[in-house]
């Protein structure tokens, strides 16, 4: 059984990990009686930790906000993760967080054991971060979303779509995803009765948060990253099109620099490629760079762009286009 001091530290760590615990849950975790839990809670209060208790069947214990930040208890892996995360945050990405991240990282490295300090130093020394130009997100927006997801509380927010239209959304928040310098919220839209991906820099949360919700099965068989990739690739572009490519799906995927593009097999020698872009002529040129025959299925405007390029290339060689050397007659 844990000694009293070690048990108090473990109890404090549990209270920091989740918003609320019932007495029996803490009793099972620590291997002591609920009476001992009550006594340990009283000791934490004497030490200045604001532990709140809610009576009744649905009641429990939670660590409240105090006048000062209490010591955070981290295991080795958590400490390394926090240190590495602070190092990356110091390079930007979240509005106003750079200087705060440097100060927090300096404090954390000062108290890290030497074995962990070496691990963090090695990771930072051999990691290169390229700063981007993505929209910055206020840290309080990220924490509001993360807290709502943790506590399974519905989130209402004002949202500006990619077309500039504004709306008010009521969403069950599940995950925050960081992709190529941008933050995305994956949630279940209660009005549209479906899963959605939202750009965090385009939303403004309304507080307080809404009622609790029952967790659902995540989309894409739990692969939230794949769900975001697919959603971003189908929603972010001004134009979208479909072409039949004269390659097998496996051969085409091997040629693509963006493996998240939507490729569907048709038969052993052809597949469908769904693509998007802000410029139709650019889309037509990109498909041509695949170096294989293809047919435009939709939209008609993409077919027109291909014809325009074909005429332009024909004029570039004076209309006298000969077959490349080695091409069968």
MILUM-651224 format. One line per field, with one value per residue (C-alpha): z negated, y, x; residue in one letter; chain; residue number from 1. Coordinates in pm, 1 decimal. Layout:
BEGIN
z	c(Z | ...)
y	c(Y | ...)
x	c(X | ...)
code	c(A | ...)
unit	c(A | ...)
pos	c(NUM | ...)
END
This chain:
BEGIN
z	c(0.0 | 75.1 | -215.8 | -312.5 | -138.1 | 181.6 | 176.0 | 145.3 | 448.0 | 643.5 | 538.8 | 650.4 | 983.3 | 1037.7 | 955.4 | 1209.0 | 1479.3 | 1489.1 | 1407.1 | 1153.4 | 967.0 | 747.9 | 406.2 | 506.1 | 822.5 | 621.3 | 364.4 | 633.4 | 792.9 | 467.1 | 294.3 | -18.8 | -172.4 | -86.6 | -444.5 | -381.8 | -60.6 | -256.6 | -506.7 | -227.3 | -60.4 | -390.9 | -401.7 | -49.1 | -150.8 | -449.0 | -207.5 | -9.1 | 274.7 | 348.7 | 372.9 | 411.1 | 313.6 | 447.2 | 227.8 | 353.1 | 585.2 | 880.9 | 667.7 | 652.3 | 607.0 | 837.7 | 816.2 | 840.3 | 948.9 | 665.8 | 613.5 | 736.9 | 978.7 | 780.9 | 862.1 | 1162.4 | 1122.4 | 1442.8 | 1515.0 | 1733.8 | 2065.5 | 1983.0 | 1883.8 | 2210.5 | 2412.9 | 2243.5 | 2290.9 | 2659.9 | 2712.8 | 2549.4 | 2770.5 | 3082.5 | 2953.6 | 2905.2 | 3283.6 | 3325.6 | 3436.1 | 3147.1 | 3102.0 | 2835.2 | 2709.6 | 2817.7 | 2521.9 | 2267.1 | 2410.6 | 2375.7 | 2011.0 | 1927.3 | 2103.8 | 1906.4 | 1578.5 | 1674.9 | 1792.1 | 1463.4 | 1263.9 | 1514.3 | 1406.0 | 1608.2 | 1792.2 | 1916.6 | 1993.0 | 2227.6 | 2405.3 | 2455.9 | 2568.5 | 2823.8 | 2967.8 | 2999.4 | 3142.2 | 3424.2 | 3504.5 | 3764.3 | 3762.8 | 4064.0 | 3957.9 | 4160.5 | 4247.6 | 4129.8 | 3934.4 | 3564.0 | 3308.4 | 2965.9 | 2690.5 | 2494.4 | 2794.4 | 2801.7 | 2426.5 | 2439.6 | 2712.2 | 2541.6 | 2207.4 | 2371.1 | 2548.4 | 2227.2 | 2026.3 | 2314.0 | 2314.6 | 2629.2 | 2782.3 | 2951.0 | 3166.0 | 3442.4 | 3758.5 | 4085.2 | 4376.0 | 4661.8 | 4869.6 | 4607.9 | 4486.2 | 4110.9 | 3901.0 | 3543.2 | 3486.9 | 3206.5 | 3197.6 | 2985.2 | 2981.4 | 2995.7 | 3121.8 | 3209.6 | 3507.7 | 3606.4 | 3980.0 | 4173.7 | 3945.1 | 3906.4 | 3625.6 | 3695.4 | 3471.3 | 3540.9 | 3400.6 | 3449.5 | 3576.4 | 3395.0 | 3648.5 | 3958.2 | 3790.8 | 3923.2 | 3850.6 | 3955.6 | 3965.2 | 3863.1 | 3902.3 | 3548.9 | 3666.8 | 3816.6 | 3502.5 | 3191.1 | 2898.8 | 2703.8 | 2330.3 | 2110.0 | 2284.0 | 2330.1 | 2168.8 | 2151.0 | 2439.3 | 2473.8 | 2665.6 | 3019.7 | 3232.4 | 3408.1 | 3789.6 | 4030.4 | 3788.4 | 3534.9 | 3776.1 | 3707.6 | 3901.2 | 4217.0 | 4167.0 | 4149.7 | 4456.3 | 4659.9 | 4536.3 | 4607.2 | 4954.4 | 5054.7 | 4896.6 | 4927.1 | 5306.5 | 5529.8 | 5806.9 | 5792.8 | 6068.2 | 6153.5 | 6415.0 | 6526.7 | 6525.4 | 6732.3 | 6443.6 | 6168.5 | 5837.1 | 5675.8 | 5958.5 | 5939.7 | 5561.5 | 5601.6 | 5832.5 | 5618.3 | 5385.8 | 5181.7 | 5072.8 | 4919.1 | 5264.0 | 5340.1 | 5572.3 | 5651.5 | 5859.9 | 6168.5 | 6303.4 | 6326.2 | 6565.0 | 6475.9 | 6172.1 | 6079.3 | 5936.0 | 5758.4 | 5733.8 | 5643.7 | 5700.8 | 5712.6 | 6086.2 | 6353.6 | 6592.2 | 6309.3 | 6236.9 | 6604.0 | 6614.3 | 6294.7 | 6433.2 | 6749.4 | 6541.8 | 6434.8 | 6768.8 | 6862.4 | 7062.8 | 6883.9 | 6952.7 | 6787.2 | 6647.5 | 6473.0 | 6464.0 | 6827.4 | 6735.5 | 6653.7 | 6998.9 | 7151.2 | 6957.4 | 7095.8 | 7451.7 | 7389.1 | 7280.5 | 7576.9 | 7818.1 | 7637.4 | 7650.3 | 8018.7 | 8093.0 | 7895.4 | 8148.2 | 8451.3 | 8497.9 | 8621.8 | 8342.3 | 8413.4 | 8209.8 | 7947.9 | 8046.3 | 7992.3 | 8011.4 | 8212.4 | 8540.3)
y	c(0.0 | 350.9 | 553.3 | 862.0 | 1112.7 | 907.1 | 850.3 | 1222.9 | 1290.2 | 1016.8 | 1154.9 | 1504.8 | 1364.7 | 1191.4 | 1509.5 | 1699.0 | 1436.7 | 1452.7 | 1711.8 | 1501.0 | 1170.6 | 985.8 | 863.1 | 492.4 | 558.2 | 718.3 | 441.2 | 174.9 | 359.3 | 405.6 | 81.4 | 247.1 | 302.9 | 594.7 | 716.1 | 737.6 | 928.0 | 1182.3 | 1222.6 | 1267.1 | 1527.3 | 1719.3 | 1705.9 | 1846.3 | 2130.4 | 2204.6 | 2230.2 | 2493.1 | 2284.6 | 2387.6 | 2045.0 | 2075.6 | 1800.0 | 1746.1 | 1526.7 | 1265.5 | 966.2 | 1174.6 | 1370.5 | 1355.6 | 1546.8 | 1798.0 | 2024.6 | 2387.1 | 2695.9 | 2852.1 | 3179.6 | 3026.2 | 2747.7 | 2426.6 | 2203.8 | 1982.2 | 1616.1 | 1466.3 | 1125.0 | 1094.4 | 1064.7 | 1353.1 | 1576.5 | 1505.0 | 1562.6 | 1898.3 | 2012.0 | 1919.2 | 2079.1 | 2402.5 | 2405.8 | 2380.8 | 2635.1 | 2881.9 | 2884.6 | 3021.3 | 2885.0 | 3010.9 | 3384.3 | 3541.8 | 3211.4 | 3236.0 | 3432.1 | 3244.9 | 2912.0 | 3010.0 | 3111.8 | 2793.8 | 2577.5 | 2739.8 | 2666.2 | 2307.3 | 2230.4 | 2366.5 | 2093.9 | 1806.8 | 1514.1 | 1493.0 | 1178.0 | 1358.7 | 1678.6 | 1483.1 | 1328.6 | 1668.3 | 1823.9 | 1548.9 | 1581.6 | 1958.7 | 1946.1 | 1711.3 | 1861.9 | 2136.5 | 2342.4 | 2551.8 | 2843.9 | 2882.8 | 3167.5 | 3007.2 | 3209.0 | 3231.4 | 3095.4 | 3248.7 | 3004.1 | 3063.4 | 2938.9 | 2614.3 | 2560.1 | 2632.2 | 2370.2 | 2117.4 | 2157.2 | 2115.3 | 1798.9 | 1660.6 | 1725.5 | 1620.6 | 1953.2 | 2088.0 | 2393.7 | 2683.0 | 2913.6 | 3172.9 | 3034.4 | 3190.9 | 2943.1 | 2936.5 | 3134.0 | 3411.6 | 3328.7 | 3341.6 | 3099.0 | 2983.7 | 2617.5 | 2379.6 | 2100.3 | 1806.5 | 1862.5 | 1552.7 | 1626.3 | 1911.8 | 1833.2 | 2032.9 | 2001.2 | 2192.9 | 2494.7 | 2507.9 | 2391.1 | 2198.8 | 2091.9 | 1757.1 | 1748.0 | 1622.9 | 1899.4 | 1851.1 | 2055.8 | 1885.3 | 1542.4 | 1462.5 | 1488.7 | 1810.4 | 1965.7 | 2332.1 | 2568.5 | 2691.9 | 3030.6 | 3090.3 | 3019.8 | 3221.7 | 3012.1 | 3125.6 | 3066.9 | 2911.4 | 2575.6 | 2371.8 | 2054.8 | 1723.2 | 1475.6 | 1100.5 | 1006.3 | 871.8 | 644.5 | 858.4 | 885.7 | 705.0 | 410.8 | 637.0 | 772.5 | 1140.5 | 1254.0 | 1078.5 | 1230.8 | 1581.1 | 1520.1 | 1410.4 | 1697.8 | 1960.0 | 1826.9 | 1829.1 | 2159.5 | 2401.9 | 2434.0 | 2667.6 | 2403.9 | 2025.4 | 1767.8 | 1398.5 | 1236.2 | 876.5 | 798.3 | 513.5 | 362.3 | 123.6 | 286.6 | 150.7 | 286.4 | 629.9 | 654.7 | 576.0 | 879.0 | 1125.6 | 1361.9 | 1400.6 | 1050.2 | 1185.4 | 1258.3 | 1060.4 | 768.5 | 494.6 | 184.4 | 112.3 | -194.9 | -328.7 | -53.8 | 255.0 | 450.9 | 764.4 | 1065.6 | 1342.5 | 1662.8 | 2026.0 | 2364.6 | 2737.3 | 2758.4 | 2525.7 | 2571.9 | 2489.2 | 2173.1 | 2074.1 | 2131.2 | 1928.9 | 1628.2 | 1647.6 | 1623.1 | 1271.7 | 1160.0 | 920.9 | 934.8 | 1057.0 | 1158.9 | 1446.0 | 1331.1 | 1651.7 | 1943.7 | 2063.4 | 2370.4 | 2145.1 | 1983.5 | 2333.5 | 2413.2 | 2099.4 | 2201.9 | 2550.5 | 2405.6 | 2168.0 | 2461.0 | 2669.4 | 2389.2 | 2335.5 | 2703.1 | 2685.9 | 2442.3 | 2607.4 | 2337.8 | 2093.4 | 1840.4 | 1526.0 | 1207.6 | 1180.8 | 968.7 | 599.1 | 627.9 | 340.5 | 447.2)
x	c(0.0 | 118.8 | 255.0 | 58.0 | 290.0 | 312.8 | -61.8 | -128.3 | 90.1 | -86.6 | -425.7 | -325.4 | -206.9 | -542.8 | -734.5 | -523.9 | -582.7 | -965.0 | -1226.3 | -1412.9 | -1372.8 | -1618.2 | -1508.3 | -1529.1 | -1324.2 | -1044.0 | -1070.2 | -1021.9 | -731.6 | -542.0 | -641.1 | -777.7 | -1119.6 | -1344.2 | -1294.5 | -920.2 | -991.6 | -1195.7 | -910.7 | -656.3 | -879.2 | -884.0 | -501.5 | -477.9 | -708.7 | -485.4 | -193.2 | -383.7 | -530.1 | -892.6 | -1059.2 | -1437.3 | -1678.2 | -2030.7 | -2253.3 | -2499.1 | -2494.6 | -2376.4 | -2129.6 | -1753.5 | -1431.6 | -1268.3 | -968.5 | -1074.8 | -887.6 | -691.6 | -511.8 | -186.0 | -95.5 | -35.2 | 263.5 | 192.9 | 282.4 | 418.1 | 564.6 | 875.2 | 693.3 | 457.5 | 749.9 | 934.9 | 617.3 | 554.9 | 914.9 | 920.0 | 578.7 | 694.8 | 1001.8 | 788.8 | 536.9 | 820.8 | 849.2 | 497.5 | 160.4 | -51.9 | -103.0 | 117.4 | 254.5 | 618.8 | 759.5 | 546.2 | 663.2 | 1028.9 | 979.8 | 787.5 | 1045.8 | 1327.8 | 1149.2 | 1074.9 | 1430.3 | 1564.3 | 1387.4 | 1408.7 | 1627.4 | 1947.5 | 1831.7 | 1519.3 | 1706.3 | 1933.7 | 1631.7 | 1470.1 | 1798.7 | 1856.3 | 1507.2 | 1534.0 | 1888.0 | 1792.7 | 1451.9 | 1415.3 | 1098.5 | 1002.4 | 780.4 | 464.6 | 233.8 | -86.8 | -346.0 | -267.6 | -514.2 | -569.5 | -463.2 | -783.6 | -984.7 | -785.3 | -823.5 | -1197.5 | -1243.2 | -1015.0 | -1194.1 | -1534.8 | -1414.5 | -1265.7 | -1582.3 | -1815.1 | -1994.6 | -2158.0 | -1999.0 | -2176.6 | -1970.3 | -1988.5 | -1831.4 | -1718.7 | -1715.8 | -1465.4 | -1718.1 | -1729.1 | -2080.9 | -2137.3 | -2339.3 | -2392.7 | -2304.6 | -2398.7 | -2140.3 | -2027.8 | -1647.9 | -1426.9 | -1074.7 | -840.6 | -616.2 | -308.4 | -240.4 | 23.1 | 15.4 | -362.8 | -588.7 | -910.0 | -1196.2 | -1361.7 | -1713.3 | -2065.9 | -2294.4 | -2625.4 | -2824.5 | -2685.2 | -2680.3 | -2334.3 | -1962.5 | -1791.4 | -1443.5 | -1407.3 | -1112.3 | -1039.4 | -913.2 | -1259.8 | -1463.1 | -1542.1 | -1671.4 | -1973.4 | -1943.3 | -2056.3 | -2054.5 | -2371.2 | -2508.4 | -2322.9 | -2346.0 | -2297.7 | -1984.6 | -2029.3 | -1814.5 | -1553.7 | -1573.4 | -1339.1 | -1313.9 | -1147.3 | -883.3 | -951.2 | -644.1 | -767.4 | -1113.0 | -963.8 | -745.4 | -1044.9 | -1260.6 | -997.2 | -922.9 | -1290.4 | -1391.5 | -1102.0 | -1088.0 | -1284.5 | -1310.6 | -1333.2 | -1319.6 | -1303.2 | -1080.5 | -1034.4 | -662.1 | -516.3 | -321.6 | -414.8 | -503.2 | -184.6 | 35.5 | -127.2 | -91.5 | 278.3 | 315.0 | 121.0 | 303.1 | -17.3 | -123.5 | -444.7 | -594.2 | -909.6 | -825.4 | -1079.5 | -999.1 | -1213.2 | -1033.2 | -677.5 | -569.0 | -775.8 | -890.2 | -1082.9 | -900.4 | -1090.7 | -893.6 | -942.4 | -785.5 | -843.8 | -760.9 | -901.9 | -608.1 | -369.9 | -568.2 | -551.5 | -174.6 | -123.1 | -311.4 | -104.6 | 213.6 | 111.3 | 248.9 | -34.3 | -354.4 | -664.8 | -1025.0 | -1209.7 | -1543.9 | -1650.7 | -1693.2 | -1720.4 | -1512.8 | -1215.2 | -1246.5 | -1245.1 | -926.6 | -759.7 | -858.3 | -719.3 | -385.7 | -377.3 | -428.1 | -167.3 | 90.2 | 10.1 | 75.1 | 399.0 | 547.2 | 395.6 | 136.0 | 402.2 | 390.7 | 592.4 | 599.7 | 876.2 | 1179.0 | 1118.7 | 738.4 | 584.3 | 427.7)
code	c(X | X | X | X | X | X | X | X | X | X | X | X | X | X | X | X | X | X | X | X | X | X | X | X | X | X | X | X | X | X | X | X | X | X | X | X | X | X | X | X | X | X | X | X | X | X | X | X | X | X | X | X | X | X | X | X | X | X | X | X | X | X | X | X | X | X | X | X | X | X | X | X | X | X | X | X | X | X | X | X | X | X | X | X | X | X | X | X | X | X | X | X | X | X | X | X | X | X | X | X | X | X | X | X | X | X | X | X | X | X | X | X | X | X | X | X | X | X | X | X | X | X | X | X | X | X | X | X | X | X | X | X | X | X | X | X | X | X | X | X | X | X | X | X | X | X | X | X | X | X | X | X | X | X | X | X | X | X | X | X | X | X | X | X | X | X | X | X | X | X | X | X | X | X | X | X | X | X | X | X | X | X | X | X | X | X | X | X | X | X | X | X | X | X | X | X | X | X | X | X | X | X | X | X | X | X | X | X | X | X | X | X | X | X | X | X | X | X | X | X | X | X | X | X | X | X | X | X | X | X | X | X | X | X | X | X | X | X | X | X | X | X | X | X | X | X | X | X | X | X | X | X | X | X | X | X | X | X | X | X | X | X | X | X | X | X | X | X | X | X | X | X | X | X | X | X | X | X | X | X | X | X | X | X | X | X | X | X | X | X | X | X | X | X | X | X | X | X | X | X | X | X | X | X | X | X | X | X | X | X | X | X | X | X | X | X | X | X | X | X | X | X | X | X | X | X | X | X | X)
unit	c(A | A | A | A | A | A | A | A | A | A | A | A | A | A | A | A | A | A | A | A | A | A | A | A | A | A | A | A | A | A | A | A | A | A | A | A | A | A | A | A | A | A | A | A | A | A | A | A | A | A | A | A | A | A | A | A | A | A | A | A | A | A | A | A | A | A | A | A | A | A | A | A | A | A | A | A | A | A | A | A | A | A | A | A | A | A | A | A | A | A | A | A | A | A | A | A | A | A | A | A | A | A | A | A | A | A | A | A | A | A | A | A | A | A | A | A | A | A | A | A | A | A | A | A | A | A | A | A | A | A | A | A | A | A | A | A | A | A | A | A | A | A | A | A | A | A | A | A | A | A | A | A | A | A | A | A | A | A | A | A | A | A | A | A | A | A | A | A | A | A | A | A | A | A | A | A | A | A | A | A | A | A | A | A | A | A | A | A | A | A | A | A | A | A | A | A | A | A | A | A | A | A | A | A | A | A | A | A | A | A | A | A | A | A | A | A | A | A | A | A | A | A | A | A | A | A | A | A | A | A | A | A | A | A | A | A | A | A | A | A | A | A | A | A | A | A | A | A | A | A | A | A | A | A | A | A | A | A | A | A | A | A | A | A | A | A | A | A | A | A | A | A | A | A | A | A | A | A | A | A | A | A | A | A | A | A | A | A | A | A | A | A | A | A | A | A | A | A | A | A | A | A | A | A | A | A | A | A | A | A | A | A | A | A | A | A | A | A | A | A | A | A | A | A | A | A | A | A | A)
pos	c(1 | 2 | 3 | 4 | 5 | 6 | 7 | 8 | 9 | 10 | 11 | 12 | 13 | 14 | 15 | 16 | 17 | 18 | 19 | 20 | 21 | 22 | 23 | 24 | 25 | 26 | 27 | 28 | 29 | 30 | 31 | 32 | 33 | 34 | 35 | 36 | 37 | 38 | 39 | 40 | 41 | 42 | 43 | 44 | 45 | 46 | 47 | 48 | 49 | 50 | 51 | 52 | 53 | 54 | 55 | 56 | 57 | 58 | 59 | 60 | 61 | 62 | 63 | 64 | 65 | 66 | 67 | 68 | 69 | 70 | 71 | 72 | 73 | 74 | 75 | 76 | 77 | 78 | 79 | 80 | 81 | 82 | 83 | 84 | 85 | 86 | 87 | 88 | 89 | 90 | 91 | 92 | 93 | 94 | 95 | 96 | 97 | 98 | 99 | 100 | 101 | 102 | 103 | 104 | 105 | 106 | 107 | 108 | 109 | 110 | 111 | 112 | 113 | 114 | 115 | 116 | 117 | 118 | 119 | 120 | 121 | 122 | 123 | 124 | 125 | 126 | 127 | 128 | 129 | 130 | 131 | 132 | 133 | 134 | 135 | 136 | 137 | 138 | 139 | 140 | 141 | 142 | 143 | 144 | 145 | 146 | 147 | 148 | 149 | 150 | 151 | 152 | 153 | 154 | 155 | 156 | 157 | 158 | 159 | 160 | 161 | 162 | 163 | 164 | 165 | 166 | 167 | 168 | 169 | 170 | 171 | 172 | 173 | 174 | 175 | 176 | 177 | 178 | 179 | 180 | 181 | 182 | 183 | 184 | 185 | 186 | 187 | 188 | 189 | 190 | 191 | 192 | 193 | 194 | 195 | 196 | 197 | 198 | 199 | 200 | 201 | 202 | 203 | 204 | 205 | 206 | 207 | 208 | 209 | 210 | 211 | 212 | 213 | 214 | 215 | 216 | 217 | 218 | 219 | 220 | 221 | 222 | 223 | 224 | 225 | 226 | 227 | 228 | 229 | 230 | 231 | 232 | 233 | 234 | 235 | 236 | 237 | 238 | 239 | 240 | 241 | 242 | 243 | 244 | 245 | 246 | 247 | 248 | 249 | 250 | 251 | 252 | 253 | 254 | 255 | 256 | 257 | 258 | 259 | 260 | 261 | 262 | 263 | 264 | 265 | 266 | 267 | 268 | 269 | 270 | 271 | 272 | 273 | 274 | 275 | 276 | 277 | 278 | 279 | 280 | 281 | 282 | 283 | 284 | 285 | 286 | 287 | 288 | 289 | 290 | 291 | 292 | 293 | 294 | 295 | 296 | 297 | 298 | 299 | 300 | 301 | 302 | 303 | 304 | 305 | 306 | 307 | 308 | 309 | 310 | 311 | 312 | 313 | 314 | 315 | 316 | 317 | 318 | 319 | 320 | 321 | 322 | 323 | 324 | 325 | 326 | 327 | 328 | 329)
END
